Amino acid sequence: MSHILVTGATGGLGQAVVENLLKTISSSDISVLVRDPAKAANLQAQGVTIRQGDYNDYASLVKAFAGVEKLFLVSGNDIPNRVPQHTNAINAAKEAGVQHVVYTSFQRKTEDGSSAAAFVAEAHLATEKLLQESGLTYTILRNALYFEVLPLFMGPVLQTGTIYLPAGEGRSAYASRADLGAAGAAVLAGQGHAHKSYDLATAQSYSFHDVARLLSELSGQEIRYVSPTAEEFGTALAGAGVPAEAIHMTTGFSVAIGQGEFDFPSTDLEKLLGHAPLSLREFLKEAYKL
Ligand SMILES: NC(=O)c1ccc[n+]([C@@H]2O[C@H](COP(=O)([O-])OP(=O)(O)OC[C@H]3O[C@@H](n4cnc5c(N)ncnc54)[C@H](OP(=O)(O)O)[C@@H]3O)[C@@H](O)[C@H]2O)c1
């Protein structure tokens, strides 16, 4: 087995990738890139090699990627700085002799800046282009929105009885972060994924009417869906003391859902997993303990 390095392994997705890799390949074939090794003590205890590095520090990446054949590059979460960070990672991969880079990108309908979630698009689009022009073998995972963002966007919906989001009639295909991690591990440990892009999402997309209906069924109480305008939504949240950054993020993603930016149901995820991914119903049942 070739040596694999997973970045972002102290985060939710990277952790899920490593946990799944450990089920199929030896820990001696796995390294992780972390900023703070103390956060990866659990992985070290399982025999995973810890390499310290930061996307902002090119030299640290070249050093960390030495001897690595496959790199799982988790997109960073420092949105304004991701283009130089990912550029560092890809250039360092080339310099270190990495053969294959698997990148966690995102689903989208438009690439022209008209999406309300365009603020997260720039780095993904630039990174995909860089990879395609790099001469490296690459695989692009167009990850769906995580199911896990739904409770963050919807707030304490069982208490309020209302999903209040400016997403209109838009539908979105989601996936659990655990399933996306398992699919990433399947790509790393498997063959035949060179120069391919996968839409990693459930095979069905859902509107917030669907989410409200499922939550109503599961909880036995009526959950309504109300879609304000983006302006009304922003004003209401600001009035409730929600920080501006959180309002910007939730509004942007909700409006983008309304625009159909993430409506890409696909069977790619199921094929990579070898079983049906977690459904929205199962997710809601678990997340809200219903
Ligand atoms: N599809 C979706 O719905 C969705 C939702 C949220 C995020 N995302 C994207 O998907 C990525 C993975 O998701 P996640 O849930 O695993 O995010 P997460 O839990 O926030 O993890 C992000 C990981 O990236 C690492 N990281 C951040 N900046 C870095 C840097 N400068 N150098 C090296 N490592 C760095 C973090 O390390 P530390 O532990 O040191 O901070 C952490 O391990 C996110 O970073 C974001 O780009 C997608």
The ligand as an ORCA input file, in Angstrom:
! r2SCAN-3c Opt
* xyz 0 1
  N     -19.783     20.665      2.966
  C     -20.076     21.368      4.057
  O     -21.247     21.485      4.483
  C     -18.969     22.007      4.828
  C     -19.255     22.584      6.072
  C     -18.199     23.167      6.783
  C     -16.925     23.178      6.245
  N     -16.683     22.609      5.033
  C     -15.335     22.582      4.418
  O     -14.833     21.259      4.563
  C     -13.624     21.275      5.353
  C     -13.610     20.073      6.271
  O     -14.754     20.110      7.082
  P     -14.658     19.812      8.633
  O     -16.039     19.729      9.106
  O     -13.706     18.704      8.877
  O     -13.986     21.194      9.158
  P     -13.276     21.422     10.567
  O     -13.801     20.451     11.580
  O     -13.360     22.874     10.827
  O     -11.751     21.007     10.280
  C     -10.895     21.805      9.524
  C      -9.522     21.165      9.583
  O      -8.614     21.947      8.793
  C      -7.460     22.197      9.570
  N      -6.847     23.460      9.184
  C      -7.434     24.680      9.166
  N      -6.541     25.612      8.793
  C      -5.372     24.961      8.582
  C      -4.063     25.395      8.226
  N      -3.779     26.692      8.015
  N      -3.091     24.461      8.089
  C      -3.353     23.152      8.319
  N      -4.569     22.685      8.688
  C      -5.555     23.591      8.825
  C      -7.963     22.290     11.015
  O      -6.885     22.133     11.913
  P      -6.951     22.668     13.457
  O      -7.547     21.528     14.241
  O      -5.529     22.916     13.788
  O      -7.798     23.897     13.473
  C      -8.941     21.108     11.008
  O      -8.250     19.900     11.178
  C     -13.647     22.627      6.076
  O     -12.340     23.043      6.404
  C     -14.331     23.504      5.043
  O     -13.405     23.900      4.029
  C     -17.673     22.005      4.327
*
